[in-house]
Each structure stands twice: as C-alpha cells, then as structure tokens.
C-alpha cells in the first residue's frame, strides 16, 4: 500500500479568487497552514492537485518556491486530476483534502489511515455525521480516503457530477464498493457550523476564530468558541443557508 495525501486547490474561485493564498494567520495562507500541519504530524507524501488553467500558474509558482510537490490536471474533471496525481506519484490510495478547510483536524486523518490498515481491502473510508457523508457537510474538520481501484471504477462513468465531485459515485453506489464509515463525534452533530471558506464572509468568520485558537485546536474547542459567540453563530447559519450543498 502506498497512501498519499492529495490536496485539491485552485485559484479561479468565482466567489473569492485566490482565497487559499490570502494572508490568513501569522503571515501564512490557508494552503500553507494545512500543508505544514500535515507534514508536521503525518509521515505521508502530500501533493497539491491543481489545474492547467493559466490562473493557477501563480499557485504553481508559490508551490515551487516552497518546494511543495504538485500536479496539474483538468480544471473541470477533478476526478481525472486526482487519478493523474496519484498515478504520477505512484499511489495506491489517496486521502482527499480540500484546500479551503483551515480547521482540518489531523486526528481524523490518522483514524482514516488506522481504519485502512485494519481493513486493507477497503475502497473508501470516511466519516458520517448524522447519517450524512462528511464531504457533503460544511464543517471543515474532515478528509476522506479512497483506493485507486475505486477511483478507476468511478472514472468509467459518463455523468459530469461524478467527475466534478471525485468520490460522489463511490458513496452513492455503496453496493459496488467496500466502504467503512466512521461515525463523527456526537458534539459535532446538529450544529450550525460552517468552517469551510467559500466567499469573503466565510473567510473573515473563519479567520476570526482561528485567531482565537491558533494551531492547537480540536473540534470541541472550536465549537465552544462558536457557541459562545452569538454573532458568529448567526453569520454562520446565514452562510449555511446561502451556500447550501
């Protein structure tokens, strides 16, 4: 088994262009913070999967300057981009991470790896929150793990949605795959929490919370800050309605 962490990243966001390279905390951007946290805590290769769009050349220049491995692939067919990145770096399994989640929680990634090591034939390992796959939520704490065999099978489909959302085919066709679900902690369920960054309002909300937690956070401490700040909670609930998946 050769597991690698692949971070999905691009600069051509329509709602907040260049969001992952904007100054976020302690002179660093979100992508840099996520990458450094992973490298500090997990001994696996970490690759940035970006696009061949000219707008992402600035991102590639940043990655080169930081000696961060990257792969450039299709902007619209994200599934093929992940497959290409995995093939280039000779991976058998990928842990998929979205670059707009600064509160990505390392311990949850470690549990994905532990679960795969225990159930080696798994095609997909991920979290469920109140019966919903974590990738469909806006919590921002989670990652997901998939085998290359599962991605290849998903890639045979023709529907655009399965190529745009990478793992959508896998978790909507459970009978075709060996899937291991991990139930998220109860404290996370039924909370009006949005910690993924999609637009400027998200960015400012999440940045304000991160200033209070810094690098040493866990979901419980983050939730406590949100619960104790009605203004932040109200803004988050508004954003959840606005950006509902």
ZIZIVEN-V466513 format. One record per helix or strand of 3 or more residues. SS is the DSSP state (2 for helix, 1 for strand). FROM is the first residue (numbers start at 1). TO is the last residue. If there is no record, write none. Layout:
BEGIN
((SS,FROM,TO) (SS,FROM,TO))
END
This chain:
BEGIN
((1,3,8) (2,19,21) (1,23,25) (2,30,41) (1,45,51) (2,54,65) (1,70,73) (2,78,88) (1,93,98) (2,106,118) (1,124,129) (2,134,136) (1,144,147) (2,148,155) (2,160,164) (2,168,172) (2,174,176) (1,179,183) (2,186,188) (2,200,213) (2,219,227) (2,230,242))
END
